[in-house]
Amino acid sequence: MSNQSISSNGKSGRQSVGFDLNSFKVSLNFGFLIENPLTSLPAYYSAWNTLTEQLPELYKAKTVREAVHQLPLLDYNQLSGHRQLRLAHLQLSFITAGYVWQNGDAGIPKSLPKSLAVPFYHISELLGIQPVLCHASLALANWRLKDPNGAFDFENLQCIYHIPGGYSGDWFCIIPFMVEFNFAKCLKNFVEILNLLNIAKELNARDKSRTTIENQTALQLDEVTNVIHLMNKSLARMHDHLDAKTFFNEVRPFLAGWGGEGTPMSDGLIYEGISSTPIKALGGSAAQSTTLQALDGLLGIRHKEGQKEFLVKMRNYMPPEHRRFVEYLENRPYGLPHLVESSTNDVLKSSYNNCITALVQLRTYHIQIVSKYILAASVGMNEGNYKSLDSKGTGGTSVMPFLKVVRADTETKLIGSRQSKKFSKMSWLTIGAVTAIGGAVIFGAVQFVKQK
């Protein structure tokens, strides 16, 4: 169905105003991704184009700073349109990360040069996101197809610009792209569910049309569940071309921000020409993905205060329209839990529980990824160049406790005490067995940490 209004059963004549994704700059085909992103800026910005293309070699040679010091101060006002702004943010966020982290924890600069800081800050301000490398650029804007007429799959994707780690670094960017791209497949189901909820709120519990609404909602939830499983399969491909040692020592430090917990720049970074006061900006994090927060919003998952505070803060790293989408889902006066919890329809309740279970499995698999790529790697593969980041997520959190609480908050939405009690007793390794592709590898990594 389209984004237009729908009826509850095709006969009753009851209709609601159709929910429109376009008002949130969300695409039914691409979700939160930039469609057809630009791959270079106009000739005026050739210095940015060239430096970003050369960044992997400069970073390896530890000469990013010398190159940045040669940059002219370019006028960001000559950028035209949203896609140019997004590409400029991608370029300047990569250059900034290289400038800050090229020498590891040793000799970190206290400020960004004006030629980099001024345009980066103002471009970020125009976009409504933060002046740091974040999910909105790394995962949503840094992609293109090898064959423009080919499929959107792992084999046909490549990065526009490259982070450290060679193809492993590229793979780390391709994985979240595919997770985001697959999520878009259930946005039509989001639209249908939201329109059905608009109808349901006008019906009393005994209205015969309500059963039809509930059954239709169950069918849409089944499709969302299938997509979450598909997202999980995409996440599981991380192991194909990214080893823990490369991620921990080369990829992960490049994603770190400044001013968060566990950073050597606790006060932040001075943006010359903007302010003499340091600016705090956290590094890229999965918590900055609108996809995961949108699923929480639709399903009515509410997180504990500390986790909620961090997740809300992460919305400042999302494009403003995507942030509004999450807020809309959270603040609806009649949400999905209202319909499910007031219903006696076992089909609806089962579909809702299956969807919650799939999201728990996805979060469990994320925990397993962190166990392998951060916790185990920090003990057995740490080259010691970024000691301040050893136990923190790229967003600056103590990552494992945070993720476990977020998963537990998701579990609590299961309808029915029997399911809840049964599910709460399942260890994350048991759940992982349902979702794990390459799970044995991760289990070994976790055991390695425990033995240490």
C-alpha positions in Angstrom: 0.0 0.0 0.0 1.0 3.6 -0.4 1.5 6.2 2.3 -2.1 7.3 1.8 -5.1 6.6 4.1 -6.4 3.1 4.5 -9.6 1.6 5.7 -9.9 -0.9 8.5 -11.6 -3.7 6.4 -12.2 -2.2 3.0 -16.0 -2.0 3.6 -16.6 -0.1 6.8 -15.7 3.3 5.3 -13.6 4.2 8.4 -10.5 6.0 7.4 -7.6 7.9 8.9 -5.3 10.5 7.6 -2.4 8.7 6.0 0.9 8.7 7.8 3.5 10.3 5.5 7.2 9.3 5.8 8.2 12.1 3.4 7.6 14.7 6.1 10.5 13.1 8.0 12.7 12.8 4.9 12.5 9.0 5.2 12.4 6.9 2.0 10.4 3.7 1.6 13.2 2.4 -0.6 16.3 3.6 1.3 15.1 4.4 4.8 17.5 6.8 6.5 20.2 6.4 3.9 21.2 9.1 1.5 19.9 8.2 -1.9 22.4 8.4 -4.7 25.1 10.2 -2.7 27.5 12.4 -4.4 31.1 11.1 -4.7 32.9 14.4 -5.1 32.3 18.1 -4.5 32.7 20.9 -7.2 36.1 22.0 -8.3 36.2 24.8 -5.8 36.5 22.2 -3.1 39.2 20.1 -4.9 41.5 20.5 -1.8 38.9 18.6 0.3 38.3 16.0 -2.4 42.0 15.3 -2.8 42.9 15.2 0.9 40.0 12.8 1.7 41.0 10.5 -1.2 44.6 10.5 0.1 43.7 10.1 3.7 44.5 6.4 4.2 48.0 6.9 3.0 48.5 10.1 4.9 47.1 8.5 8.1 49.4 5.5 7.8 52.4 7.8 7.3 51.2 10.0 10.1 51.3 13.1 7.9 47.6 14.1 8.0 48.3 17.2 10.2 50.9 18.5 7.8 48.4 18.2 4.9 45.7 19.9 6.9 48.0 22.8 7.7 48.2 23.4 4.0 44.4 23.6 3.5 43.0 26.9 2.4 40.0 28.3 4.3 37.2 27.6 1.8 33.8 29.2 1.9 31.2 26.6 3.0 28.4 28.9 1.7 29.2 27.8 -1.9 27.9 24.4 -1.2 24.6 23.8 -2.8 21.9 21.4 -1.6 21.6 18.7 1.0 23.7 16.1 -0.9 26.6 18.5 -1.2 26.4 19.3 2.5 26.3 15.7 3.5 29.3 14.8 1.3 31.2 17.8 2.8 30.4 16.6 6.3 31.6 13.1 5.4 34.9 14.5 4.0 35.6 16.9 6.9 34.7 14.3 9.5 37.2 11.9 8.0 39.9 14.5 7.8 39.2 15.7 11.4 39.4 12.1 12.7 42.7 11.6 10.9 44.1 14.9 12.2 43.2 14.1 15.8 44.1 10.4 16.0 47.0 9.9 13.7 49.5 9.4 16.5 47.3 7.4 18.9 46.9 8.8 22.5 50.3 10.4 22.2 50.5 14.1 21.3 46.8 14.6 20.7 46.1 18.2 19.5 44.1 20.5 21.6 42.5 22.3 18.7 41.5 22.0 15.0 43.0 24.5 12.6 40.6 27.2 11.4 40.7 26.0 7.8 39.2 22.7 8.9 37.2 23.8 12.0 35.2 26.7 10.6 33.6 25.0 7.6 33.1 21.7 9.5 31.4 23.4 12.3 29.1 25.5 10.1 28.2 22.6 7.7 27.3 20.5 10.8 25.2 23.4 12.1 23.3 23.6 8.7 22.7 19.9 8.7 21.7 19.8 12.4 24.2 17.1 13.3 27.4 17.2 15.3 30.9 18.2 14.0 32.4 14.8 14.4 32.5 11.5 12.5 29.2 9.9 13.3 26.8 7.2 12.0 25.0 9.7 9.7 28.1 10.1 7.6 30.0 6.8 8.1 27.1 4.5 7.5 24.4 6.6 5.7 26.4 8.7 3.3 29.6 6.8 2.5 28.4 4.3 -0.1 28.2 3.7 -3.9 27.6 0.7 -6.2 30.4 -0.8 -8.1 27.9 -1.5 -10.9 25.3 1.3 -10.9 22.8 -1.1 -12.6 23.6 -4.0 -10.2 22.0 -5.2 -7.0 22.2 -3.6 -3.6 24.2 -6.4 -2.0 27.5 -6.9 -0.2 29.4 -7.8 -3.4 28.3 -4.7 -5.3 28.9 -2.1 -2.5 32.0 0.0 -2.0 32.9 3.0 0.1 33.3 6.5 -1.4 36.1 7.3 1.1 38.1 5.0 3.3 38.9 4.7 7.0 42.0 2.9 8.3 42.2 -0.9 8.1 42.2 -1.4 4.3 39.3 -3.5 3.0 38.5 -4.5 6.6 37.8 -0.8 7.3 35.5 -0.6 4.3 33.7 -3.7 5.4 33.0 -2.1 8.7 31.2 0.7 6.9 29.4 -1.7 4.5 27.9 -3.8 7.3 25.8 -1.0 8.9 24.8 0.2 5.4 23.3 -3.2 4.7 21.6 -3.3 8.1 20.1 0.1 7.4 19.1 -0.8 3.8 17.4 -4.0 5.0 15.5 -2.1 7.6 13.9 0.1 4.9 12.1 -3.0 3.7 9.8 -2.8 6.7 9.0 0.9 6.5 5.9 0.2 4.5 4.8 -2.0 7.4 5.5 0.9 9.8 3.2 3.0 7.8 0.5 0.4 7.7 0.7 -0.2 11.5 0.6 3.6 12.3 -2.5 4.0 10.0 -4.2 1.0 11.6 -3.5 2.5 15.1 -5.1 5.7 14.0 -8.3 3.7 13.1 -8.1 1.5 16.2 -8.0 4.4 18.7 -11.5 5.4 17.5 -13.0 1.9 18.0 -14.3 0.5 21.3 -13.3 -3.0 22.4 -16.5 -4.6 21.2 -16.5 -3.1 17.7 -16.3 -6.0 15.2 -13.9 -4.0 13.0 -11.4 -4.1 15.8 -10.7 -7.8 15.2 -9.9 -7.0 11.6 -7.6 -4.2 12.6 -5.8 -6.5 15.1 -5.3 -9.2 12.5 -4.0 -6.8 10.0 -1.6 -5.4 12.6 -0.4 -8.9 13.4 0.4 -9.5 9.7 2.4 -6.2 9.5 4.3 -7.1 12.7 5.2 -10.5 11.2 6.9 -8.6 8.3 8.8 -6.3 10.7 10.0 -9.5 12.5 11.2 -10.9 9.2 13.2 -7.8 8.5 14.8 -7.7 12.0 16.0 -11.3 11.3 17.4 -10.0 8.0 19.2 -7.2 9.8 20.7 -9.7 12.1 22.0 -11.8 9.2 23.6 -8.7 7.8 25.2 -7.9 11.1 26.6 -11.5 11.2 28.5 -10.9 8.0 30.9 -8.6 10.0 33.1 -11.6 10.6 33.6 -12.2 6.9 36.2 -9.6 6.3 36.9 -7.9 9.7 39.1 -9.5 12.3 39.1 -8.3 15.9 42.7 -7.2 15.9 42.3 -4.9 12.9 39.1 -3.4 14.3 40.4 -2.8 17.8 43.8 -1.2 16.8 43.0 0.5 13.5 39.3 1.0 12.8 37.9 1.7 16.3 40.3 4.5 17.3 39.4 6.4 14.2 35.8 6.5 15.3 36.5 7.9 18.7 35.3 11.4 19.5 36.3 13.9 22.2 34.9 14.9 25.5 33.3 11.5 26.4 34.0 9.1 29.2 37.4 7.5 28.7 38.8 9.9 26.2 42.2 11.6 26.6 40.4 14.9 25.7 38.0 15.0 28.6 37.3 18.7 28.0 36.7 18.3 24.3 38.4 19.9 21.3 38.8 23.6 20.4 37.5 24.5 17.0 39.6 27.5 16.0 37.7 30.4 14.6 34.5 29.1 16.3 35.2 29.2 20.0 38.0 29.2 22.5 36.0 26.9 24.6 36.5 23.2 23.8 33.6 21.4 22.1 32.6 17.9 23.2 31.5 15.5 20.5 31.1 11.8 21.1 32.3 9.2 18.5 30.3 7.1 16.1 28.0 4.6 17.8 25.2 2.2 16.9 23.1 4.3 19.3 23.1 7.0 16.7 21.2 4.8 14.3 17.6 6.0 13.8 16.7 2.5 12.8 17.2 1.0 16.3 15.5 3.8 18.1 12.6 3.8 15.6 12.0 0.1 16.4 12.0 0.9 20.1 9.5 3.8 19.4 7.1 1.6 17.4 7.2 -1.3 19.8 6.8 0.9 22.9 10.1 0.0 24.5 11.2 2.4 27.2 14.7 2.3 28.6 15.9 3.0 32.1 16.8 6.6 32.9 20.6 6.4 32.4 20.3 4.5 29.1 17.5 6.7 28.0 19.5 9.8 28.7 22.4 8.5 26.5 20.1 7.5 23.7 18.4 10.8 23.6 21.8 12.5 23.6 22.7 10.4 20.6 19.7 11.8 18.6 21.7 15.0 18.3 23.9 13.1 15.9 21.0 12.2 13.7 19.6 14.5 11.0 16.8 16.6 12.6 14.0 15.0 10.6 15.0 11.5 11.6 15.2 12.7 15.2 11.6 14.0 14.9 10.5 10.6 13.5 11.7 8.8 16.6 10.1 11.4 18.8 6.8 11.0 16.9 6.8 7.3 17.4 7.6 7.6 21.1 5.0 10.3 21.8 2.0 9.1 20.0 -1.0 9.2 22.4 -2.2 5.8 21.1 0.7 3.5 20.4 1.1 -0.2 19.5 1.3 -1.3 23.2 -2.1 0.3 23.8 -3.6 -1.9 21.1 -1.8 -5.1 22.1 -2.2 -4.9 25.8 -5.9 -4.1 25.6 -6.5 -7.0 23.2 -7.6 -10.6 23.7 -6.4 -11.5 20.3 -3.8 -14.3 20.7 -2.6 -13.8 17.1 -1.8 -10.2 17.7 -0.1 -10.9 21.0 2.0 -13.7 19.5 3.1 -11.5 16.5 4.0 -8.7 18.9 6.0 -11.1 21.1 7.8 -12.5 18.1 8.8 -9.0 17.0 10.2 -8.2 20.5 12.0 -11.5 20.6 13.7 -10.8 17.3 14.8 -7.4 18.5 16.2 -9.0 21.7 18.1 -11.5 19.5 19.5 -8.6 17.4 20.7 -6.9 20.6 22.2 -10.1 21.9 24.1 -10.5 18.7 25.4 -6.9 19.1 26.6 -7.9 22.6 28.4 -10.8 21.1 30.1 -8.6 18.5 31.2 -6.3 21.2 32.6 -9.2 23.2 34.7 -10.3 20.3 35.8 -7.0 18.8 36.3 -4.9 22.0 36.5 -7.0 25.2 38.5 -10.0 24.0 40.6 -7.8 21.7 41.5 -5.4 24.5 43.0 -8.3 26.4 44.7 -10.4 23.8 45.2 -8.2 20.7 45.8 -4.7 22.1 48.8 -2.9 20.6 48.6 -0.3 23.3 48.3 2.9 21.1 44.9 4.0 22.4 44.9 3.0 26.1 42.1 5.4 27.0 39.7 3.6 24.7 40.3 0.0 25.9 37.0 -0.6 27.6 34.7 2.0 26.1 32.4 2.0 23.2 33.1 4.4 20.3 30.3 6.6 21.7 32.1 6.8 25.0 30.0 4.5 27.1 31.0 1.6 29.3 29.7 -0.5 26.5 28.8 -3.9 27.9 26.7 -2.8 30.9 24.9 -0.3 28.7 24.0 -2.9 26.0 22.8 -5.5 28.6 20.4 -3.1 30.2 19.1 -2.0 26.9 18.5 -5.6 26.0 16.8 -6.3 29.3 14.5 -3.3 28.8 13.5 -4.8 25.5 12.7 -8.2 27.1 10.3 -6.6 29.6 7.9 -5.7 26.8 7.0 -9.4 26.2 3.3 -9.9 26.7 2.4 -12.6 29.3 4.2 -13.6 32.4 5.0 -17.1 31.1 6.9 -15.8 28.1 8.6 -13.1 30.2 9.8 -15.6 32.9 10.9 -18.1 30.3 12.8 -15.4 28.3 14.4 -13.8 31.3 16.0 -17.1 32.2 17.6 -17.5 28.8 21.3 -16.5 28.8 22.5 -14.3 26.0 24.6 -17.2 24.8 21.4 -19.3 24.5 19.6 -16.6 22.6 22.7 -16.1 20.5 22.5 -19.7 19.4 19.3 -18.8 17.7 20.8 -16.0 15.8 24.5 -16.8 15.7 26.3 -17.1 12.5 29.9 -17.6 13.5 28.7 -17.8 17.1 31.3 -20.3 18.1 34.0 -17.8 17.2 32.5 -15.2 19.5 31.9 -17.7 22.3 35.6 -18.5 22.2 36.4 -14.8 22.5 34.2 -14.4 25.5 35.6 -17.4 27.2 39.1 -16.0 26.6 38.1 -12.8 28.5 36.7 -14.8 31.4 39.8 -16.9 31.7 41.9 -13.8 31.8 
